[in-house]
Amino acid sequence: MARILDEDYAYATARIRAMENKLITPQQYERMLDAATAEDVVKMLVEQGYGMGSTDTAQPAVQVSEKLLSDELEKTYALLREILPDPLVVTLFMRRNDYLNAKLILKGMYLGLEEPGVYAGSGTVEPSRLRRMIVDRDLADLPEIFGKAVLECIEAYGRTSDPQMIDFILDRAMYENMEKDAQALGSPYISELVALIHDLANLRVFIRAKLLGRSRDFLAKALLEGSKISRKFCMDLSDKPLDQLFEALRFTALAELANGLSEAFKNGEGISGMEKVLDEHLMRFIRKSRYIAMGVEPVIAWLFYKEAEVRNVRLILTGKINGISNAVIRERLRAYA
Amino acid sequence: MARLNVNPTRMVLTNLKRRLRTARRGHKLLKDKRDELMKKFLDIVRENRKEREIVEKLLMDVHSRFILARALMSSEMLEEALMFPKQKVSLKTSTRNIMSVDVPVLEFTTEGSGEEDIFPYGFANTSGELDGAIQALSEALPHMLRLAELEKSAQLLADEIEKTRRRVNALEYVLIPNLEETIKYIVMKLDENERGNLTRLMKVKDMMLEQARQQRLQRDGLLQE
């Protein structure tokens, strides 16, 4: 495959730059938080251009909000696929939904369900086709890592009857698959980004397992291979208290994270505070693309902004529907731009 | 008070007196049972209130944590994370006897790879808020079962108290007064008969004396002639 140059992204970058201004601003979030009802938030979102234009704002928010958000993500992915010279850049990230669907299918299968009931949209493989592939064990059309992982899940579930193993194996495979796709793309930025996502996920697993007091054996099963924060790095710290991790992090490529995590831990913010630190670190990395005139970086950055935006909007909508106080929502909103 | 429809005979009186004795004894026993049931009921209600407060607090906590987890994850992700529970819970039901009321006893045992193994999902792609929700829910389960046990016990005891109260009242306000009234009636009737007999006897005696006097007077008259 001919190497894709930054110039090939000229159109995509220009289009994305034009749309970056349409991302929801912190002031708009404040307006949403001040809205009286979730229905008002839905109206604001529709005005903002959310959804496929078919949202009925007269309906209660609880019925339309999830569709609105999944439509928005689908629209984002569709647009990126349309404007990017190489669709693999987006399919790499869309693959996450395939893995989620595979988990749904496998768990549904073992529960004896005909259909799992829900599927994640925006995958690279149609969920019904994926289901047929898994049921018939005809996995040749899937990436090799994916196919192997599905078979491994089937084998592991047969051996242990433990549904968690399905998540462990497919999560691990998903990040490996993303790393492999990133390598195939040959873009150092994407490789670095995927490695960072992989490491952050590994840290998240490690911190959660430690906070819940899980054993070393559990960690051995749950940890991802990781990139710079490797499985070995975490396993070496598995018997030590959690603050040792923050100390050890200071000597790694993710040294910047050490202070934030350690502070969140000391302030007793729990996993939600630490997850916020991890997410914000990723956003800081993404934000670096701001000064790149042309290339894949701004496009990917926009995808991540959009995902973070949808997450924030979901938080506000769910909060409004269920009457959660603004302070609790604000605490969990992720800043990205 | 209604009097029982009986013949006022001595035999019936004896029977009724025996019945009255039994009714009084039954009344006392039932009253004791009612008081004891009441005591137990109040204990259960007090515990029930405490347990309900705990459960409601825990469930509110679970609810708010689930909302936050739901707010940070898409519906598909949450569905995937929770669709297949890792731990199985089996519930054993038996009964315990409180003052002849069979109240339920619920015991649950968990089957899984470990006591703490309550999270059925992977940690890489799920929100940490979910852990708190699941943990809180798992803490709430024993309290919820205890609450179910207490509420059912309270309900069964309340039914039994109501039944016993009705019996006590029936004895106290209907059967015992009726028996007393009937006994009084029979005693009065018997006394009346007794008095009637006595009067009759006295009358007979008077008549016999009069007769004797007449006879004596006749005899004396004959002698004088």
Chai-1 contact restraints between the chains, C-beta under 6 A:
chainA,res_idxA,chainB,res_idxB,connection_type,confidence,min_distance_angstrom,max_distance_angstrom,comment,restraint_id
A,E66,B,S75,contact,1.0,0.0,6.0,A-B,restraint_1
A,L100,B,E80,contact,1.0,0.0,6.0,A-B,restraint_2
A,K103,B,E80,contact,1.0,0.0,6.0,A-B,restraint_3
A,L104,B,E80,contact,1.0,0.0,6.0,A-B,restraint_4
A,K107,B,M83,contact,1.0,0.0,6.0,A-B,restraint_5
A,K107,B,F84,contact,1.0,0.0,6.0,A-B,restraint_6
A,L111,B,F84,contact,1.0,0.0,6.0,A-B,restraint_7
A,V118,B,E76,contact,1.0,0.0,6.0,A-B,restraint_8
A,V118,B,E79,contact,1.0,0.0,6.0,A-B,restraint_9
A,A120,B,E76,contact,1.0,0.0,6.0,A-B,restraint_10
A,P163,B,F84,contact,1.0,0.0,6.0,A-B,restraint_11
A,P163,B,K86,contact,1.0,0.0,6.0,A-B,restraint_12
A,P163,B,P120,contact,1.0,0.0,6.0,A-B,restraint_13
A,Q164,B,K86,contact,1.0,0.0,6.0,A-B,restraint_14
A,Q164,B,P120,contact,1.0,0.0,6.0,A-B,restraint_15
A,D167,B,Y121,contact,1.0,0.0,6.0,A-B,restraint_16
A,D167,B,G122,contact,1.0,0.0,6.0,A-B,restraint_17
A,F168,B,G122,contact,1.0,0.0,6.0,A-B,restraint_18
A,D171,B,G122,contact,1.0,0.0,6.0,A-B,restraint_19
A,D171,B,A124,contact,1.0,0.0,6.0,A-B,restraint_20
A,D171,B,N125,contact,1.0,0.0,6.0,A-B,restraint_21
A,A201,B,A124,contact,1.0,0.0,6.0,A-B,restraint_22
A,V205,B,F123,contact,1.0,0.0,6.0,A-B,restraint_23
A,V205,B,A124,contact,1.0,0.0,6.0,A-B,restraint_24
A,R208,B,F123,contact,1.0,0.0,6.0,A-B,restraint_25
A,R208,B,G128,contact,1.0,0.0,6.0,A-B,restraint_26
A,A222,B,F123,contact,1.0,0.0,6.0,A-B,restraint_27
A,L224,B,A124,contact,1.0,0.0,6.0,A-B,restraint_28
A,I271,B,G128,contact,1.0,0.0,6.0,A-B,restraint_29
A,S272,B,E129,contact,1.0,0.0,6.0,A-B,restraint_30
A,E275,B,G128,contact,1.0,0.0,6.0,A-B,restraint_31
A,R314,B,A71,contact,1.0,0.0,6.0,A-B,restraint_32
A,L315,B,A71,contact,1.0,0.0,6.0,A-B,restraint_33
A,T318,B,R70,contact,1.0,0.0,6.0,A-B,restraint_34
A,T318,B,A71,contact,1.0,0.0,6.0,A-B,restraint_35
A,N322,B,I67,contact,1.0,0.0,6.0,A-B,restraint_36
